[in-house]
Amino acid sequence: MKLKAEELRSPLTVTISGDEPWLGLIYQSFDMKGPAPSERRITGSLKVTPTNYGLYDIEGDVQFTPSVSCSRCEDQIAWPIQRKIKVRYLEQTPLDEEEIKEEIERDLEPSDMDAYYIDPQGMIDLEVVVNDFIQTALPTRLVKTSADGKSCLICHKDVSEKTVFKDAVKPEHSPFAVLKNLKLPEE
C-alpha cells in the first residue's frame, strides 16, 4: 500500500486484514498459492504520523503465520510471527549535479541507517516496511524442536547432529577445489 506523503496532514491508521492486494507479493515469497487461509493472513495496524520537516513516523504491529521449510527435514512448519513496528520515513535529499556526474560517495548519518525514504513520486510504501519486518522475524535456521529441545518436532531427528543431508556433489568437484594446490609467493 502506498500513501501520498503530501496528502497526510494528520495521523492515519491503516488496518491490515490480510485480504489487501498489496500483500500478494509477501504471500508469494512464502509460496502460498491463492488467498491465504484466514488463520495464516497478515493482520495488524499501522499508524502513520506526519511530524516536522518531512518526517513520517510509522508505528504498529503485524501478525503472520507463514509456512516455512524445516531446515532439517524440509517439511512445512507454521511459524508464528508477531512484530512491533516503529520506523520513520524521510524525504530523499536531492543530489546536486556534481554528485550525479561524478558519482561522489556521501557519508551517511546514523539516522539515515534505520530509516526508509519517500520514493521520488512522493509515496510512502507500507508494503516494504511490512515485508522487511516479516522477513527479518524469521530465524536463519528454522527447526521446531520438542519441549526438551533435543529433537525436531517434525522428523524427530536429533537436532545436535551437524548434518542431516549430505550434498551429492563430491568436494573434489567443487569449483574451488583447484585452489587447494595453488602455490602463493612467499613474502
C-alpha positions in Angstrom: 0.0 0.0 0.0 1.4 3.4 -1.0 0.3 6.6 0.6 0.9 10.0 -0.9 3.1 11.8 1.7 1.9 15.4 0.8 -1.7 14.4 1.5 -1.0 13.3 5.1 -1.9 16.2 7.3 -2.9 14.3 10.4 -2.2 10.8 11.7 -3.7 7.9 9.7 -4.3 4.4 11.0 -4.1 1.6 8.4 -5.8 -1.6 9.5 -4.4 -4.8 7.8 -7.0 -7.5 7.5 -4.9 -9.8 5.3 -7.0 -9.6 2.1 -5.4 -6.5 0.7 -4.0 -6.9 -2.9 -0.7 -5.2 -1.9 0.1 -8.2 0.4 0.2 -10.6 -2.6 3.9 -10.3 -3.1 4.6 -11.1 0.5 2.4 -14.1 0.3 4.2 -15.2 -2.9 7.5 -15.1 -1.1 6.2 -17.9 1.2 4.9 -20.0 -1.7 1.3 -19.5 -0.6 -0.8 -20.2 -3.7 -4.1 -18.3 -3.9 -5.6 -16.4 -0.9 -4.1 -17.2 2.4 -6.3 -19.1 4.9 -7.8 -16.8 7.5 -5.6 -18.2 10.3 -2.5 -17.5 8.1 -3.2 -14.0 6.9 -1.1 -10.9 7.8 -3.0 -8.8 10.2 -2.3 -5.8 12.3 -2.4 -2.0 12.2 0.0 0.8 11.3 -0.3 4.4 12.4 1.3 6.9 10.0 2.0 10.2 11.7 3.4 13.2 9.9 5.9 15.1 12.0 8.2 18.1 11.4 10.4 18.7 8.4 9.1 16.0 6.1 9.4 13.1 8.6 6.7 10.5 8.9 6.6 8.1 11.9 5.1 4.7 11.4 4.2 2.6 14.5 2.1 -0.5 14.9 2.3 -4.3 14.8 1.8 -7.2 12.5 1.0 -10.8 13.0 1.5 -13.6 10.4 1.9 -17.4 10.4 3.6 -18.4 7.2 4.5 -21.9 6.2 8.3 -22.3 6.0 10.5 -25.3 5.3 12.2 -27.0 8.3 16.0 -26.6 7.9 16.4 -30.3 8.8 13.7 -32.3 7.1 12.2 -29.9 4.5 8.6 -30.4 6.0 6.5 -27.3 6.2 6.2 -25.6 9.6 3.7 -23.0 10.6 6.0 -20.3 12.0 4.1 -17.6 14.1 5.4 -14.1 13.8 4.3 -11.1 15.9 6.3 -7.9 15.5 6.1 -4.4 16.7 7.0 -1.8 14.1 8.5 1.6 14.7 10.2 3.2 11.8 10.3 6.6 10.1 10.2 7.8 6.5 12.4 10.7 5.4 12.3 12.8 2.3 15.2 11.9 0.0 17.9 14.6 -0.1 18.2 15.7 -3.7 21.6 15.1 -5.2 23.4 18.1 -6.7 24.7 18.0 -10.2 28.3 17.3 -9.2 27.2 14.2 -7.2 25.2 12.9 -10.2 28.0 13.5 -12.7 30.9 12.2 -10.6 29.1 9.6 -8.5 30.5 11.1 -5.3 30.1 9.0 -2.2 28.2 10.6 0.6 28.7 9.9 4.3 25.5 8.7 6.0 24.3 9.9 9.3 23.3 7.4 11.9 19.7 8.4 11.5 19.9 7.5 7.7 20.7 3.9 8.6 17.4 3.0 10.2 15.1 5.0 8.1 13.0 4.4 4.9 12.8 7.0 2.2 9.8 8.5 0.4 10.1 7.5 -3.2 10.7 10.1 -6.0 6.9 10.2 -6.7 6.3 11.3 -3.0 4.9 7.9 -1.9 5.3 6.1 1.4 5.3 2.4 0.7 3.9 0.4 3.7 4.4 -3.0 1.9 8.2 -2.6 2.1 8.0 -2.0 5.8 5.7 -4.9 6.5 7.8 -7.2 4.3 11.1 -6.2 5.9 9.7 -6.8 9.4 8.2 -10.2 8.5 11.3 -11.4 6.6 13.7 -10.4 9.4 11.5 -12.1 12.0 12.4 -15.5 10.6 15.5 -17.1 12.1 18.2 -18.3 9.7 17.7 -21.9 10.8 14.1 -22.9 11.2 13.6 -26.0 13.3 10.7 -26.7 15.5 12.0 -28.6 18.5 10.4 -30.8 21.1 9.8 -29.4 24.6 13.1 -30.7 25.8 14.9 -29.1 22.8 16.7 -32.3 21.8 14.7 -33.4 18.7 12.9 -32.0 15.7 9.2 -32.0 16.3 8.5 -32.9 12.6 11.1 -35.6 11.8 12.2 -36.4 15.4 15.9 -36.4 14.4 18.4 -35.3 17.0 19.0 -31.6 16.5 22.5 -31.8 17.9 23.6 -33.7 14.7 25.5 -31.4 12.5 24.5 -32.9 9.1 21.1 -34.4 8.2 21.5 -34.3 4.4 24.8 -34.5 2.5 25.3 -32.8 -0.8 25.5 -35.2 -3.7 28.4 -33.2 -5.2 31.8 -34.5 -4.2 34.2 -31.9 -2.7 36.8 -32.6 -5.4 34.3 -31.4 -8.0 33.9 -28.1 -6.3 34.9 -25.1 -8.4 37.2 -24.1 -5.5 39.0 -27.5 -5.4 41.7 -26.1 -7.8 42.6 -23.6 -5.2 43.8 -26.5 -2.9 47.0 -26.8 -4.9 47.6 -23.1 -5.5 51.1 -22.1 -4.6 51.4 -18.5 -3.4 54.6 -16.5 -3.4 56.3 -16.3 0.0 56.9 -12.8 1.3 
